[in-house]
Amino acid sequence: MSDPLHEGHSWIGDHRLIRQIGDGGQGVVHLAHAPSGEEVAIKLLHLSLAHKSDSRRRFLREVETARRVAPFCTARVLGMGLHDGRPYIVSEYIPGVSLEELVRTEGPRSGGGLDRLAVTTISALAAIHRAGIIHRDFKPSNVIMGPEGPVVIDFGIARALDHTSPGTRAIGTPAYMAPELFTDAPPGFAVDIFAWGCTMAYAASGQQAFARNAVPAVMHAILHAEPDLSGVPDALRPLLARCLAKDPDERPTAVAVYRALTGESDPDPDSTGPTASGPLRGMSRRRALVVGGLAGGVAAAAGAISVPPLVSRLTAEPTPGPATTGRTGSAPPFGRLLMGPLVGHTKAVRAVATTVLGGTPVALSGGEDRTVRVFDLAERRQIGNPFTRHTGPVRSIAVSGRIGEPTVVSASDDRTVRAWELRAFKETGPPYRHRGQVKAVATGRRGGEPIAISGGEDRALHVWDLAEGRKIYARDADHSSKILSVAYGERNFQPLAVTGSEDGTLRIWELADGRPIGDRLIGHTGQVRTVDIGHVDGTLVALSGGLDGTVRVWRVDTHERLGSTLTGHRGTVWSVAFAEVDGVPLVVSGGEDGTVRVWNLRTMRPVGKPFTGHTGRVWAVCVGWLNDVPIVVSGGQDHGVRVWSLAPPFP
């Protein structure tokens, strides 16, 4: 069975099918009506790829994980499920023609239209790569010229399905595949840069960079011939030539391309290196996360083929060696201090976060000195003046908005939550007010719109609409004391929150209507100081740390404990953060003892030795990326911010 409509089925789940809009080697795509009447796109995996239970579970888990990617990148994922045992994904329907069809019918793009296309698509790739995802099938037919601008679709599906294929079989569309995809070398982020270069060459000239009459001839040209860039504007040609280098280490990163296009820097040799060619040594085979947007106004699944390795590796494997920022050499060893202390605060750092500002990775920190500061992680320096609108200690910060242009949300003892545009250091509106000190804030989405969730002394769960600048609701959290921590997550694509309280309990909340889910989670013998949400082999979990010096893991669906209690800190656990690196679920914690510790959530065992360097308690930790290297950012009582490598292989 390949098409439910052909088999007499007019429904998938509670979605009524309208018509088929795509059919390819991976699945069939339908336009459908959701129960609300909204038009959506549904991609159903072919039966031949979905008959193994492990493959189904892995696919659905990875799609859910991939929703961490910035939503501006693609069509928003709305749901997922099984139809006659076959996984399907429901996504936002983006009306419009593909870039391929537009060029074919109206001719090459030029001028401002070409510039906007290049910047928009490379920004999306930068966001995808920052989440540790390789698209692997970027091409003109996967760029939809939607009513609000170009949208990248269908990324990550081939990478997820690659788990069901033997060996290292390459999946993609030959004319846009990098040379290393025709070999047994593990693919990295640089394959997307090559495909982007091919796509922009097509958009600018109307012809493929490696046009030939047959697939074998196309492969040979990609491996051995120079690209045909004769129709590309002079200003863009040198950059595309670098993107189409045979050696993946010679291609610039997505961030470097973005900077070149926007005039922030020139595409010089310093922007190339292993950071362009892959996530990390040993990571690319297993770190397969699926990005959500599967179909737009065209058949996004068509045109992909599977090609066995044809030639030996183009280049040798990189060898481990020292590195600091990832621009040269291989990934820095796990646990290495990459930078710090980053200084500027005059009192303890109570909160940290990471994001990307105009293509530059940055760390944010909030402190008892009532300021929020921004540090350029590439230059290792503070950017601009601190944000000083709070009149009390800053207890928590979170990031919302689109990649490159983030909105920062900060919570303070001054009873306010403030939202501000990071680039302009400008508040988006009046502060959101509590009836007491605000101890925690998180960001997420509700009904597709950005929200902030906050808690504090008034024991209530507050939900704020960041787009309209208003309170949605406040609910009595049924905690007997103040809320000290908040985390955001999603279960079956429905938003939820977890709160941790001074009363030693956790609560899980359905954010659609603000109702609690089940009873309180009880287990800590003191205050719950910190919470986060993550996944362990497809199971949604809440993580908590507290005054009792332990980290605990809870199943969100059953409220039961998962695995053993994680111990090792001498004193309070002040902060926890979830990460998944190289397919391994991890929890990172910061404690009273001045250490940062990492545990494997699959084995419930510590990973390596504690990270040491802070000279007082570690108040806050978060996980991010620096030039494709996973990192931990920590802030402490010593007023400093430090950055550590979380890169595999793990000890």
N, C-alpha and C positions, 0 to 999 in steps of 0.2 A: 504494500500500500504506500503510495507516494503522495497522494493528494486527497484529503478528506472529502472535498467536494466531489471528486470523481467516484468516491466510494459511497456517495449518498449522504454524507455527513454535512450538515450546515452549521454545526456548532463545535467550538473547541472550548471546553469549560463553559463559562457563562457568556462567551463572546460569539456573536452571530457572524459567520463568514460572509463577506460580500463577493470577493473575487480573488483569484490568485494574482499576485504581482511579481512573483519571482520563483525560480526553481533552479537550483544549482547542485553541485556535488555534495553540499553539506546539508541542505534542507530546502523546504518549500516555504515561501513567504506569502501570507494572505493579508489583505485589507479586511478589517472586521469592525463591527460595532460593539463597543463595551456596553455593559448594562446602563451606564449613564447616557448612552447615545453617542458618545465621543468616538471618532474614528481612530483606530489603533492598528498597528502592524503586529502580526503574530508569525513567528518563525518556529516551525516544527521540524525537528531533526529527522532525517531519513531513518527508516527502520533498521537499515543495515548498520547504522552507527549507534544505535540506541538499545540494542538487545541485551547488553551486559549491564547488570545492576550496578557494578562499580563505576562504569562510564556514566550512567545516568546520575548517580549521586555526585560524582566529581563535577560533572557539567553544571548541575544546579547550584552546587556549593560555590563554584568559582564565579558564576554569574552574579550571585549575591555579593560575594566579596568585592567584585569589580565595581559595585556602585559607589565605592569610595572615590572613584575618579570624578573630577569636576564635571558637573552636569552640562556645562556649556559645550563640552566636547562633542556631544552626540545626542541622538534621540534618547529621551529619558526612559529608563526601564520601569514598567508599571507593575509587572507581575510575572510569575512563572508557575509551571505545573507539569502534570503528566496527562497525555491524551492517548488512551489505549497503550499505556506503558512507554510512550515516547515523550521525552522532554520538549516543552515549548516555552517560549519567552514572549511576553507581551511588551511592546515598546510604543512610545509616542510615534505617531505617524507624521512624517515630515513631507508635506506636499511639495512637489517641485521636480524638475528634471535633474538628471545627473550631470556632472561636469562633462562627462564623455559625450552625452547627447547634445548638450549645449554647444560644445565646440564643433561637433559634427554637423549640426544644423545651422548654427549662426556664425561659425568661424572662430578663430583664436581670440583669446582675451588680450587686452592691451591697456596701457595707461593705469589709471587709478583702480579699475576693476581687477586687473592682474595683480597689482600691489596688495589690494585688500584680500584677494584670494590667497596669496602667498602667506601673508601675515596671519590670517585666520587659521589656515590649515596647519602651519608650523606651530602656532600657539596650542592647538589641540594636541598635536604630537608631543609637545613638551609636557603637557599635563598628563598625557597617557604614560609617557616614560617616567615621569616623576612618581607615578603610582606603581612602577615596576612592571609595566605591561608592554609587550611588543605587539604591534598591530599585525604585522606579517602579510597583510593583503591591502595595503594602501594603494589606491589607483583611482583614475578619474570616475569610474562607475560607482565608487564608494564615497564620493563627495557629492552631496545633494545640495543644489542651489535653492535653498529654502527661502521662504518669504522674509526671514530675518537674517539672511546671510548663509554662507556655506556651512554645512554640517557634515562631519565625518561619521560614517556609519560602518557597521559590520566588522568592527575591529575585535580581535581576540578570539573569534570563534574557531578559526583554523588552529590557533595555538592551543586552545582547550582540547579540540578533537585530536590533536597530535598525540595525546596520551593513548588513543585507541589504535594508533598505527605503529607497526614495528620499526625498530631502528630509528634513524633520523631522517625519515622521508620528508622531503620539502613540500610544503603546501603553499600555493599562491598562484599568481597569474604571471606566466613567463616574462612578458615584456616589461614587467615592473619588479622583477625579482633580482635581488643583489647577487653578485657572483658567489658569495659564500653559501647561499641557499642551494646551489647545485653541487655542494660538496658535503662531506660529513662533519664539517666544522659546526659547532653549536651557534645558532643565530643570536644576534644581540640587537640592541637598539639601532645600530647602524644600518640594518636592513630597511628600516622605515625611512631613514634619511635618503638612502638610494632610491627607494620607491617615490618619495616626495620629489626628488630631483627629476625623475622620469615624468611624474605627473605634471609638474610645473613646465617642463619642456613641451609636453603635449598641449597644455593650456595656452602657452605663449606662441607656439608655432603651428599647431594643428597636426603635427606628425610625431610619431614615437621616436625617442632618442636612439633606439636600437631596432628600427624597423627592418624586418626581413620577411621572406615569403613563407617560411615554415618555422615551426617551434624549434627544431634542432639548430637552425641557422640563427634564431634569436638568442638561444643559449650561448652559442659560440661567440656571437657578437658581444654579448654582455661580459663574457669571460676574457675576450682578447681584443676587441675593437674599441676605438674611441667613440664616444657618443656624438650623434649629429645634433649640434646646437645651433645650426645655421640660421634658424628662424627666431631665435631667442633674442630679446633686446640686449644691447651691449651692457647695460648696467647690471643685468641679472646673470649674464652668461658665466662670468668667473665663479660666482657662488655656486651655480648649478654644476659646473665642472668639478668643483671640490666635493660636492655631494655625491657625484657619480664616480668617485675614485674607486679603483678595483680593490685596494686594500681598505678594509673597514676602519682601520686605525687612522687613516688619513682623512676620513670624513668628519665634518664638524658635528657637534651635538645639536639637538633641536634648539636648545637655549642659545647656542652660538649663532645659529642661523637666524633666530628671532632678532638677536641683537644687531646682526649685520643688516637685516631688512629694515629695522627701525632706526638705524643710524647710531645705535649705542656703541658699536665697535665695528672694526673691520674683520672679515673672515680670515684672520691670520693663522699661522701654524699653531699658535698656542691654544687655539680652540679645538684642536683635534686630539686624538689619542684614544686610549682604551675606554674613556668615558663615552665615546661615540659608538664604540663597537660592541658593547654588550653590558648587561647588568653587572655581572661580576664573574670571576672565574668559578665555574661549577654551578652557577645559578641558573643559566638560561634554559637548561633542559627541563627543570622542574618548576621554575617560578612562573607558572602559566595562569594568569588571571584573565578573566573574560570581561571585556567592557560591554556595557549595555547597549545600545542602539543598533538594531539589527536590520531595519528596513525603512526606506523612505518612500518616495514616490516612484521608485524603480525597483527592479529585481536586484537586490543587493547580493544574493547568494550565487548568481550565475558567474561562470567564467573561471572558477578555481579548479586547478588540476593538481594531481599528486605526482611528483617526479622523484625517482630514486636517485641516490648520489651518483654523479657522472664522473667526477674527477676527484683527485686527492685534495687535501686542504691547501688553501692558497697561502696561508701563513702559519707559522708555528704557534702553539698555545702560548699565551703569556705566562711568564714565570713570576712567582710571588716576589715582592720586594717592597721597600718602604715607599709610602706615599702619604701625602697629607690631605690634599683636596681632591684627588682623583683625576687631575688634569694630566699627569704623567705617571708612568709606572702602573702597577696593578693595584687591586684593592688593598687598603691598609688592613692589617690584621685585626681580628676581633678584639675589642677591648682597648685598642690604642687611643690615647688622648690625641685628638686631631687639632684642637685649639682650645685656648683658655688658660687663665680666666679672661673672658671678655668683660671689661670693666666699664663702669659708668654709674651704676647704682651706688648710693651712699648708705643703704641699709640692705637687709636681707632680700633676696630674690624669692618671691613666693609663687610665681607662675611662669611657665614657659610654653611657647608654641612655635611652630614653623609654618612657612608658606613661601610663595614665590611672588616677587614684586617686579613686574616688567621683565621677567626672564631671569631675575637674580634670586637665588635662594637666600632667605633671611630667617633669622630667629627673633622672636618677640619675647620680651620679659617684662613682668610686672613685679613691683616690689613694695616693701614697707615704706619706701621714700615717696610713695604716692604717684609714682611715674610708671609709664609704659615706654620701653625703649626698643629700638629696632637695630639689629646687627646684620650687616652684610657678611654672609658666611664665606663668600669668595674672597673678599678683601680683608676679612677679620677686623672689622671696625664698625663703630656705631654710625648709623645713618641719621643725619639731621638732628633736630632737637627732640627731647623726649616729649611724650604726650602728658600734659600736666593738669588736665581738667578735674581729676579726682581730688577730693579733699581728705581722703582717708587711705589707708594701705590698700593696694591692689591685690586681691586674693586669687583671682582667676582670670584667664584670658582664653578666647577661642577665636577661630577664623571662619568667615563665611564669604560668600561672593565668588566670582569667577577667578580662574587662575590668572595670575599676572596683575589683577586689579582687585585685591582682596579687601574685604571689610573686616575690621577687628572689633571684637566685642569684649569688653572688660567689666569686671565686677569688683566692687569695693566696699569696705566698711562704711563708706559715706552714704550707704543705703541706695546706691544707684548702680544701674547697668548702663554703660555707654557704648554706642556703636559709632565707628569712625572709619572714613576712607583712609587706607594706609598710605597711598601715594600722596594725597594732599594733606594728611594729618588734619582732616576736617571732619567734625561730627556730622552724622547724617540727619540729626534732629535732636530734640530735647531728650534728656536722659530718661530711662525707664526706672520708676521708683518703687522701692519696697518699704515696708513698715519697720524694717530693722536692717542690721548689717547684712550685706550680700556676700556669701562665702563661696559660691560656685556658679559657673555659667558654662553652658555647652551650646553648640549650634547644630542645626540639622534642617530638615525639610518636612513640611506638613502640607499635604495637598499640592505638592510641587513648589510651594513657596518657601523662602528661607525664613527660619525661625531661630530664636534664642530661647533657651530653657534655663531658668535660674532658681536658686534656693538659698536660704539663709536663716537669720534669726527668727523670722516670723513663721517658720515651719511650714510654709506653703510652697507649692510648686507653681512657678510663674512661667507662662508661655507667651512670647512676644512675636508679633509679625514684623520682621525687619524691613520688608518692602514698604509697608504702609506706616511703620513707626507707631504701632499701637499694641496694647495688651489684648491678647486673645482670651485668656482666662487665668485665674489663679485658683488653685485647689488646695484645701487643707490636706497636707501630706500624711496625716495620721502618725507622724513621728512625735514622740513625747518630748523631744528637744530639737535644737536647731539642725537644719540640713547643712552638711559640711562639704558635700560633693555631688556632682551631677554628671551623667554621661548619656550620650545619645546613641541609638542604634536602630536597626530595622529588623522586623521579623515578618517574613513573607511580604516584604516591601511595605509593611505598615510601620509607621514611626513609633518608637517607644523610648522611654527614658528610665534610667536607674538612679535612685537617690541613696546616698549614705548619710547616716545621721549620728549625732553625738550620743543618741540613745543606744548605739551598738547594733542597729538593724539596717537592712536595706529594703527598698520597695521598688517594684517594677510598675511602670505606668504606660498605659495606652494613650498616646498623645492626640489621637484623633478627637477624643472627647474628654480627656483628662481623668479617666477612671483608673484606679489601681487594679493590677492583675494579681489575683491571689493574695495570700497572706504575706506578712513581712518575713524576710530571710534572717534567721537568727543563728548565730554561731560564734561571732566575735565576742570576746570577754571585755571589751572596752569600746571606745568610740570608733566608728567607721570613718576614717579620715579621707579616704580616696576610693573612687570607683572608676571602672572603664568597662567597655563592651568589646567582645571579640568573637572569634570562631575557633573551635577545635574540631577538625575533621567533620565540618558541616554542622556541628552543634553550636547554636548561639549561646554564649556564656557571658555572665557578669563577673568581673574581677573586683576584688575589694582588698583593702589594706587598712590596718588600724593600730590603735593604741597598744594592742596585745603583741605587736611585732610580727604578725603573720600576714600572709597573702592567701586569700581563699578564692576558689573558683566555683561558680554556681551555674547550673543549667537554667536557662531562662524559661524553657517550656515546662519543666516539672518542679522548679524551685529547689531541686536537690543538689547537694554538694557533688562536685565532679573531682575525683581524684583526692589526693592527700593535701593536707595543709602545708603550705610552703613556708619554711622557717629558715632563719639564717641571720636576719637583721637583729642587732642588739638594741632594742628600743623600738619606738613607734615607726610604722611604715607610713610615710607622709604622702607618697604619690605612687601610682601605678599607671602603666601604659601598655596597651596591646600592640603587638607587631607580628607580621608574618614575613619571614625572610627565607628564601630558598625552599619554600613550601613548608617550613617549620613554624608552628604557632609558638610565640614567645610572650612572656610578660616581663616588663622592665619595672623595677621598683627603686625608689629612693628613700633613705631612712635616716633616723635619728643618729645612727652610727657614722654618718658621713660617707656612706658607700652607695653605689649604684649596683644593683644585682640583676641578673637575667636568669629566667627559668624557662625550660622547655615544657610547654603545657601538654605535650603528648606523653612525656615520660615523668613529668612532675619532678624533674631533677634540675639542679643548678647548671648553667652553662658557663664554663670557665670560672675564673676568679672574680671577685668583686672589683668594680672599677673604683679606684681610690684617687684622691687628689683634692677634693673639697676639705676644708679645714673646720667644718662644722656640719650641722645637719643638712641633708639634701631635702629641700622643701618640695621640689617639683622636677618631674621628668616628662619628656615627650619623645616621640619617634618621628623621624622625617628622612629626607634624602638630600644628599650633597653630591652633585655631579654623578648621579646614579649609584652612589654608595649609601646604604642604609646607615643612619646615624641615630644616636641618642643625644638629646640636648638636656642638660641638667642645670638647675639653679639652686643656690644654697644660702645658708646663713652667713657665709663669708663674702656676700655681696657679688659673687661672680657667677658667670655663665660658662659652662664647659660643653665641649662637643666630643663625642666618642664614636669610634667605629663599631657598627653592629654587623660587619660583613662576615660571611662565611669564608672558609670552613670554620665550623665551631670547634672549640677545644673538646 
